[in-house]
Amino acid sequence: MELTVFQANYDEAYKRFSDLKAGVDASESPTADDYKSLDEAADAVEVAERSLDEARHRADRHAELEKRRANRSDRIGAPAILRSDKPEYSIFRALKGALAMREGKPFTGYEAEVHQDMLSRHSGQAQGGVFIPFSTVLQSRSINTTNAAGLVTTNQSSSLIDALRANLITRQLGVTVMSGLNGTVSIPRKQAGTVAWVAEGTNPTDQTLNVDALNLTPKALTATYNITRHMLNQTSYDVELLAETDLVKAATTELDRVVQVGSGTSNQPRGITNTSGVGQINNGANGGAPTWAQIYAMISPVDSANANSDKRGFAVTPQLLAKLATTPKAANTAAFIYDNQAFGVAGYPILSTSNLPANTGKGTGTNLSTGIYGNWSDAILGIWGDGIEVLVDPFSNGPANIKVSVYVLADVGVRQPAAFCFCSDFSTV
C-alpha cells in the first residue's frame, strides 16, 4: 500500500477514537460498553500508528537505497567518476585509448576521464597502461526471437570483478575472494584452544588461545593475449564481448592455477599444494591408479581436522576425472568412483581443470595427475586495488596484431592448511 493509504487509515482510526472519547467525556454515566468501545478504538489507533510508522520507515529506506544506487561510488572498486549519470563505459574504447597512448596519440572521452581518476590513486603502481575499474559493467547479449527474430538486445550484467570470480574454477568450489585490498593484509588465524570442566565454585584455569596471522602481500601478475587491429576497429557488440571475455580469461586462468599449485617462488603466490601443513598421500614409488580407499584417505584427514563446511570438494585434472568415471569402487560392481548422476565423488562436488599437472613423473611412472580435496573456503585469493591495468604493444607481433597485457595485483594464502589434502601421483592410463 502507498504511504497515503496508511495515513488515511490512521486518520480514520484516530477520528473514531476522538469521537468516542468526546462522547464518554460528555456522558454523566458512561457504560461498560462505552469504555470497551473506547478501548477498542484506542487499540485500533495504535495498530494504525505502528503501520504508518513502518510504512514511513520502509519508504525512507527504499528512497535511500535508490539514492545510493544512483550514486554508487561507495561500491568496492568503483571510482567516484564511474556514476550512473555518466556514459556507458566501454572496455573496447579503453583498449583503443591504450593503443593511442602507446602510439603517441591523444586518449580522450569518458574512458580517459576514468583512467585519469584511477591513475591519480595508482601513481606508484602504474606501468604506463590504461586503468579499467573492476566495477566496469560487462555486457550480455541475447537474441530476441519472440518479437523480432535476430534482433540483438543489450542487457547490463555482471561487473568485471564478478566476471573474474565467476571464471575461477576454484571460486566455484568455494575459494574466498577478497577484492579492493590495500597494502599488506593480515588475517588472524586461530589455532584450536583447550577446554576443561570445573566443579561448582571453582575458578577455571586460564587457557591460552594461540593466534597467528596469514599475511597477504600484493604480487604482480601479467597475463597476455593477442587482438588484431581489424578486430579493434569493429563496432559490433559481439566483437566487444569477445574482447571482454579474452581480457577476463587472460587473468583468471593464471589466478586459478596459482591458487592450486602456485610455487611461492619467483614472485609467484604460494598455492595449496606448496603450503606447509597441507596433507598429502602417496601411491608408491611409481605412482598408481586411484582407488576408493585412496579417495577416503584424502577425505579423512581433512574431516578429522574439523574442516567441515559446505565448501568441501575435489579439483582434479580432466584425465583423472575420466579415470575416476571408469574405475569401480570395488571389484565386480557397476558403481564407479565418480558418480556421473550426482556429478560428485563420495557425495562431494568435483571439477576438472587443466591448471593442475597431468604430466608428473615419479620413478618409472609418467604423466601422473594431481587431485586436491579440501574445504575450499579456507583458501583465500586476494586482489588489490579497484581495477586492472591494461598495456598494449602494437609493435612486437607485426603491424596487423596487437599484444594486450593485463596487469593485476594478487596473492594467495591458505588459512587452515589442515583443511586440504592432495595427491600428485595418480596414474590415469
C-alpha positions as CSV (number, residue, x, y, z in Angstrom):
1,M,0.0,0.0,0.0
2,E,1.1,3.6,-0.6
3,L,2.0,5.8,2.3
4,T,-1.1,7.9,1.7
5,V,-3.3,4.8,2.4
6,F,-1.6,4.1,5.7
7,Q,-2.0,7.8,6.6
8,A,-5.7,7.7,5.7
9,N,-6.2,4.6,7.9
10,Y,-4.5,6.3,10.8
11,D,-6.6,9.4,10.4
12,E,-9.8,7.4,10.3
13,A,-8.9,5.4,13.3
14,Y,-7.9,8.4,15.3
15,K,-11.1,10.3,14.4
16,R,-13.3,7.4,15.6
17,F,-11.3,7.3,18.9
18,S,-11.6,11.1,19.3
19,D,-15.3,11.0,18.7
20,L,-15.9,8.1,21.2
21,K,-13.7,9.8,23.8
22,A,-15.6,13.0,23.4
23,G,-18.9,11.1,23.9
24,V,-17.6,9.3,27.0
25,D,-16.2,12.6,28.5
26,A,-19.6,14.3,27.9
27,S,-21.7,11.5,29.4
28,E,-22.6,11.7,33.1
29,S,-22.7,7.9,33.4
30,P,-20.8,6.1,30.6
31,T,-21.5,2.4,30.5
32,A,-19.1,-0.5,30.4
33,D,-19.8,-0.9,26.7
34,D,-18.8,2.7,26.1
35,Y,-15.4,2.1,27.7
36,K,-15.0,-1.1,25.9
37,S,-15.6,0.6,22.5
38,L,-13.2,3.4,23.5
39,D,-10.5,0.9,24.4
40,E,-11.0,-0.9,21.1
41,A,-10.8,2.4,19.3
42,A,-7.5,3.2,21.1
43,D,-6.1,-0.2,20.2
44,A,-7.0,0.5,16.5
45,V,-5.2,3.8,16.7
46,E,-2.1,2.2,18.0
47,V,-2.2,-0.5,15.3
48,A,-2.7,2.1,12.6
49,E,0.1,4.2,14.0
50,R,2.6,1.4,14.0
51,S,1.6,0.5,10.4
52,L,2.1,4.1,9.4
53,D,5.5,4.3,11.1
54,E,6.6,1.1,9.4
55,A,5.4,2.4,6.1
56,R,7.3,5.7,6.6
57,H,10.5,3.8,7.6
58,R,10.1,1.5,4.6
59,A,9.6,4.4,2.2
60,D,12.7,6.2,3.7
61,R,14.8,3.1,3.4
62,H,13.8,2.5,-0.2
63,A,14.5,6.1,-1.1
64,E,17.9,5.8,0.5
65,L,18.7,2.6,-1.4
66,E,17.6,4.2,-4.7
67,K,19.8,7.3,-3.9
68,R,22.8,5.0,-3.2
69,R,22.2,3.1,-6.3
70,A,22.2,6.3,-8.3
71,N,25.5,7.3,-6.7
72,R,27.4,4.0,-6.5
73,S,30.8,5.5,-5.7
74,D,30.8,3.6,-2.4
75,R,30.9,0.2,-4.1
76,I,34.2,-1.8,-3.9
77,G,36.3,-0.9,-7.0
78,A,34.0,2.0,-8.1
79,P,35.9,5.2,-8.8
80,A,33.8,8.3,-7.9
81,I,33.8,9.2,-11.6
82,L,32.0,6.0,-12.5
83,R,28.5,7.2,-11.8
84,S,25.1,6.2,-13.3
85,D,24.7,9.6,-14.8
86,K,27.8,9.1,-16.9
87,P,28.0,7.5,-20.4
88,E,28.3,3.7,-20.6
89,Y,31.9,2.5,-20.1
90,S,33.4,0.6,-23.0
91,I,36.4,-1.7,-22.4
92,F,36.9,-1.7,-26.2
93,R,37.3,2.1,-26.2
94,A,39.7,1.8,-23.3
95,L,41.8,-0.7,-25.3
96,K,41.8,1.8,-28.2
97,G,42.8,4.5,-25.8
98,A,45.7,2.4,-24.6
99,L,46.8,1.9,-28.2
100,A,46.5,5.6,-28.9
101,M,48.7,6.5,-25.9
102,R,51.3,3.9,-27.0
103,E,51.4,5.4,-30.5
104,G,51.7,8.9,-29.1
105,K,48.2,9.9,-30.0
106,P,45.6,11.6,-27.6
107,F,43.3,9.5,-25.5
108,T,40.1,11.3,-25.0
109,G,36.5,10.6,-23.9
110,Y,34.8,9.1,-20.9
111,E,37.2,6.2,-20.6
112,A,40.1,8.7,-20.5
113,E,38.4,10.5,-17.6
114,V,38.0,7.3,-15.6
115,H,41.7,6.4,-16.4
116,Q,42.9,9.7,-15.1
117,D,40.8,9.4,-12.0
118,M,42.3,6.0,-11.2
119,L,45.8,7.0,-12.2
120,S,45.8,9.7,-9.5
121,R,45.4,6.9,-6.9
122,H,47.7,4.4,-8.5
123,S,50.7,6.5,-9.4
124,G,53.1,4.3,-7.6
125,Q,51.8,1.2,-9.3
126,A,51.2,2.4,-12.9
127,Q,53.0,0.6,-15.7
128,G,52.1,3.0,-18.4
129,G,48.8,1.4,-19.5
130,V,45.2,2.2,-19.1
131,F,43.3,1.5,-15.9
132,I,40.0,-0.3,-16.1
133,P,37.8,-0.3,-13.0
134,F,36.6,-3.6,-11.5
135,S,33.1,-2.1,-11.3
136,T,33.0,-1.8,-15.1
137,V,29.8,-3.3,-16.2
138,L,30.3,-6.0,-18.8
139,Q,27.6,-6.6,-21.4
140,S,25.5,-9.7,-22.0
141,R,23.8,-10.0,-25.4
142,S,20.8,-12.2,-26.2
143,I,18.9,-12.8,-29.4
144,N,15.2,-11.8,-29.3
145,T,13.4,-14.5,-31.2
146,T,9.9,-13.7,-29.9
147,N,9.1,-10.1,-31.1
148,A,11.7,-9.7,-33.8
149,A,13.8,-12.6,-34.8
150,G,17.5,-11.8,-34.9
151,L,17.2,-8.5,-33.0
152,V,20.2,-8.1,-30.7
153,T,19.3,-6.7,-27.3
154,T,21.9,-5.5,-24.8
155,N,21.5,-6.0,-21.0
156,Q,23.8,-4.8,-18.3
157,S,25.1,-7.9,-16.4
158,S,28.0,-8.6,-14.1
159,S,30.9,-6.3,-13.2
160,L,34.5,-7.1,-14.2
161,I,35.3,-8.3,-10.7
162,D,32.2,-10.6,-10.7
163,A,33.3,-12.0,-14.1
164,L,36.8,-12.7,-12.7
165,R,35.2,-14.6,-9.8
166,A,32.8,-16.5,-12.0
167,N,35.5,-17.7,-14.3
168,L,37.6,-19.2,-11.4
169,I,37.2,-22.9,-11.1
170,T,38.4,-22.6,-7.6
171,R,35.8,-19.9,-6.9
172,Q,33.1,-22.4,-8.0
173,L,34.5,-24.8,-5.4
174,G,34.3,-22.1,-2.7
175,V,37.6,-20.3,-2.5
176,T,37.3,-17.0,-0.6
177,V,37.9,-14.0,-3.0
178,M,38.8,-10.7,-1.3
179,S,39.0,-7.7,-3.6
180,G,39.7,-4.0,-3.1
181,L,42.7,-4.7,-0.9
182,N,45.2,-2.0,0.0
183,G,48.7,-2.7,1.4
184,T,49.7,-5.8,3.3
185,V,46.7,-7.7,4.7
186,S,47.0,-9.7,7.9
187,I,44.2,-12.2,8.5
188,P,44.0,-13.7,12.1
189,R,44.4,-17.5,12.1
190,K,43.1,-19.1,15.3
191,Q,44.6,-22.4,16.4
192,A,42.5,-24.8,18.5
193,G,42.3,-23.9,22.1
194,T,41.8,-26.2,25.2
195,V,38.7,-26.7,27.2
196,A,38.1,-28.1,30.7
197,W,35.3,-29.0,33.1
198,V,35.4,-27.5,36.6
199,A,33.5,-28.1,39.8
200,E,30.9,-25.7,41.1
201,G,32.6,-22.8,42.9
202,T,36.0,-23.5,41.3
203,N,37.6,-20.8,39.2
204,P,38.6,-22.1,35.7
205,T,42.2,-22.2,34.8
206,D,43.2,-19.6,32.3
207,Q,43.6,-21.1,28.9
208,T,45.9,-19.8,26.2
209,L,44.4,-19.1,22.8
210,N,47.1,-19.5,20.1
211,V,46.6,-17.0,17.3
212,D,48.9,-16.3,14.4
213,A,48.3,-14.4,11.2
214,L,48.1,-15.2,7.5
215,N,49.8,-12.3,5.6
216,L,48.9,-11.4,2.1
217,T,51.1,-9.1,0.1
218,P,50.4,-7.9,-3.5
219,K,52.3,-9.8,-6.2
220,A,52.2,-8.6,-9.9
221,L,50.5,-10.9,-12.5
222,T,50.8,-10.1,-16.1
223,A,48.7,-12.1,-18.5
224,T,48.9,-11.7,-22.3
225,Y,46.7,-12.3,-25.3
226,N,46.5,-11.0,-28.8
227,I,44.0,-8.9,-30.7
228,T,44.1,-7.8,-34.3
229,R,43.8,-4.1,-35.4
230,H,40.9,-5.1,-37.6
231,M,39.1,-6.5,-34.7
232,L,39.8,-3.4,-32.5
233,N,38.2,-1.2,-35.2
234,Q,35.0,-3.2,-35.3
235,T,31.8,-1.6,-33.7
236,S,29.9,-4.9,-33.2
237,Y,28.7,-5.6,-29.7
238,D,29.6,-9.3,-30.2
239,V,33.2,-8.4,-31.1
240,E,33.5,-6.2,-27.9
241,L,32.0,-9.0,-25.8
242,L,34.7,-11.4,-27.2
243,A,37.4,-8.9,-26.3
244,E,36.0,-8.6,-22.8
245,T,35.9,-12.4,-22.4
246,D,39.5,-12.6,-23.6
247,L,40.6,-10.0,-21.1
248,V,38.9,-11.7,-18.2
249,K,40.1,-15.2,-19.2
250,A,43.7,-14.0,-19.5
251,A,43.8,-13.2,-15.8
252,T,41.6,-15.9,-14.4
253,T,43.5,-18.8,-16.0
254,E,46.6,-18.0,-14.1
255,L,44.9,-16.9,-10.9
256,D,43.2,-20.3,-10.9
257,R,46.5,-22.1,-11.3
258,V,48.3,-20.3,-8.5
259,V,45.5,-20.9,-6.0
260,Q,46.0,-24.6,-6.5
261,V,49.7,-25.1,-7.3
262,G,51.5,-21.7,-7.1
263,S,55.2,-22.2,-6.3
264,G,55.7,-19.4,-3.8
265,T,59.0,-18.6,-5.6
266,S,60.0,-16.1,-8.3
267,N,57.4,-13.5,-7.2
268,Q,54.6,-16.1,-7.5
269,P,51.9,-16.7,-4.8
270,R,52.1,-19.9,-2.8
271,G,49.3,-22.2,-3.7
272,I,47.6,-25.1,-1.8
273,T,49.9,-27.9,-2.8
274,N,53.1,-26.0,-1.8
275,T,51.8,-24.7,1.6
276,S,53.4,-26.3,4.6
277,G,50.9,-28.3,6.7
278,V,48.7,-29.4,3.8
279,G,48.1,-33.1,3.7
280,Q,49.5,-35.4,1.0
281,I,49.0,-39.1,0.2
282,N,51.4,-41.1,-2.0
283,N,50.9,-44.0,-4.4
284,G,54.2,-45.8,-4.0
285,A,57.5,-45.4,-5.8
286,N,56.0,-45.1,-9.3
287,G,52.5,-43.7,-8.6
288,G,49.4,-45.7,-9.1
289,A,45.8,-45.8,-10.2
290,P,43.2,-44.1,-7.9
291,T,41.1,-46.4,-5.6
292,W,38.1,-45.9,-3.5
293,A,40.3,-46.3,-0.4
294,Q,42.7,-43.6,-1.6
295,I,39.8,-41.2,-2.1
296,Y,38.8,-41.6,1.6
297,A,42.5,-41.4,2.5
298,M,42.3,-37.8,1.2
299,I,38.9,-37.1,2.8
300,S,39.7,-38.5,6.3
301,P,42.5,-36.1,7.4
302,V,40.5,-33.1,6.3
303,D,37.4,-34.1,8.1
304,S,39.4,-35.2,11.2
305,A,40.8,-31.6,11.3
306,N,37.2,-30.4,11.7
307,A,37.2,-28.7,8.3
308,N,33.5,-29.3,7.9
309,S,31.6,-26.9,5.7
310,D,29.5,-27.0,2.5
311,K,32.6,-25.8,0.6
312,R,34.4,-29.2,0.6
313,G,35.1,-30.7,-2.8
314,F,37.6,-32.0,-5.3
315,A,39.7,-30.4,-8.1
316,V,41.3,-32.8,-10.5
317,T,42.8,-33.0,-14.0
318,P,40.5,-33.9,-16.9
319,Q,42.4,-37.1,-17.2
320,L,41.9,-38.1,-13.6
321,L,38.2,-37.3,-13.8
322,A,37.9,-39.6,-16.8
323,K,39.8,-42.3,-14.9
324,L,37.5,-41.9,-11.8
325,A,34.5,-42.3,-14.0
326,T,35.7,-45.7,-15.2
327,T,37.2,-47.0,-12.0
328,P,34.8,-49.2,-9.9
329,K,34.6,-48.6,-6.2
330,A,35.1,-52.3,-5.6
331,A,35.6,-55.4,-7.8
332,N,32.6,-56.9,-9.5
333,T,30.5,-53.8,-9.1
334,A,29.0,-51.3,-11.5
335,A,29.4,-48.4,-9.0
336,F,32.2,-46.1,-10.1
337,I,34.2,-43.7,-8.0
338,Y,32.9,-40.7,-10.0
339,D,29.1,-40.6,-9.8
340,N,28.0,-39.1,-13.1
341,Q,24.4,-38.9,-11.9
342,A,25.3,-36.7,-8.9
343,F,28.4,-35.1,-10.6
344,G,30.5,-35.8,-7.5
345,V,32.7,-38.2,-5.6
346,A,31.8,-39.6,-2.2
347,G,29.0,-37.0,-2.1
348,Y,31.3,-34.0,-2.7
349,P,31.4,-31.9,-5.9
350,I,34.3,-32.4,-8.3
351,L,35.6,-30.1,-11.0
352,S,38.3,-30.7,-13.6
353,T,40.8,-28.2,-14.7
354,S,43.9,-28.3,-16.9
355,N,45.6,-25.9,-14.4
356,L,46.5,-29.0,-12.3
357,P,49.6,-31.0,-13.5
358,A,48.9,-34.1,-15.6
359,N,52.5,-34.8,-16.6
360,T,54.3,-35.5,-13.3
361,G,57.0,-38.2,-13.3
362,K,57.8,-40.5,-10.4
363,G,60.1,-43.5,-10.5
364,T,59.0,-45.3,-13.7
365,G,55.6,-43.6,-13.7
366,T,54.9,-40.9,-16.2
367,N,52.0,-38.5,-17.0
368,L,50.7,-38.7,-13.4
369,S,47.8,-36.5,-12.4
370,T,47.2,-34.3,-9.4
371,G,44.0,-34.1,-7.4
372,I,43.1,-31.9,-4.4
373,Y,40.4,-32.3,-1.8
374,G,39.6,-29.8,0.8
375,N,37.4,-27.1,2.4
376,W,38.0,-24.5,-0.3
377,S,36.7,-21.6,1.7
378,D,40.0,-21.9,3.7
379,A,41.9,-20.8,0.6
380,I,42.0,-17.1,0.1
381,L,42.6,-15.2,-3.1
382,G,43.3,-11.5,-2.5
383,I,43.1,-8.9,-5.3
384,W,44.4,-5.4,-4.8
385,G,43.2,-2.1,-5.9
386,D,40.0,-1.0,-7.6
387,G,40.8,-2.2,-11.1
388,I,43.3,-3.7,-13.6
389,E,45.8,-2.0,-15.8
390,V,45.9,-3.0,-19.5
391,L,49.0,-2.4,-21.6
392,V,49.2,-2.7,-25.3
393,D,52.1,-3.5,-27.6
394,P,51.4,-2.7,-31.3
395,F,54.9,-3.5,-32.4
396,S,56.1,-6.9,-31.3
397,N,53.7,-9.0,-33.3
398,G,53.8,-7.2,-36.6
399,P,51.7,-4.3,-37.9
400,A,48.4,-6.3,-38.0
401,N,48.5,-7.6,-34.5
402,I,48.4,-6.0,-31.0
403,K,49.6,-7.7,-27.9
404,V,47.4,-6.9,-24.9
405,S,48.8,-7.5,-21.4
406,V,46.6,-7.5,-18.3
407,Y,48.3,-6.3,-15.1
408,V,46.7,-7.5,-11.8
409,L,48.0,-7.4,-8.2
410,A,47.1,-10.6,-6.3
411,D,48.2,-13.1,-3.6
412,V,47.1,-16.4,-2.3
413,G,47.0,-17.8,1.2
414,V,45.7,-20.9,3.0
415,R,44.2,-20.0,6.3
416,Q,44.0,-23.6,7.6
417,P,46.5,-25.9,5.8
418,A,44.9,-29.0,7.5
419,A,41.7,-28.2,5.6
420,F,43.4,-29.7,2.4
421,C,44.9,-32.9,1.2
422,F,46.3,-33.7,-2.2
423,C,47.9,-36.5,-4.3
424,S,50.2,-35.7,-7.2
425,D,50.9,-39.3,-8.5
426,F,47.6,-40.7,-9.7
427,S,48.1,-42.9,-12.8
428,T,45.3,-42.3,-15.4
429,V,46.3,-44.9,-18.1
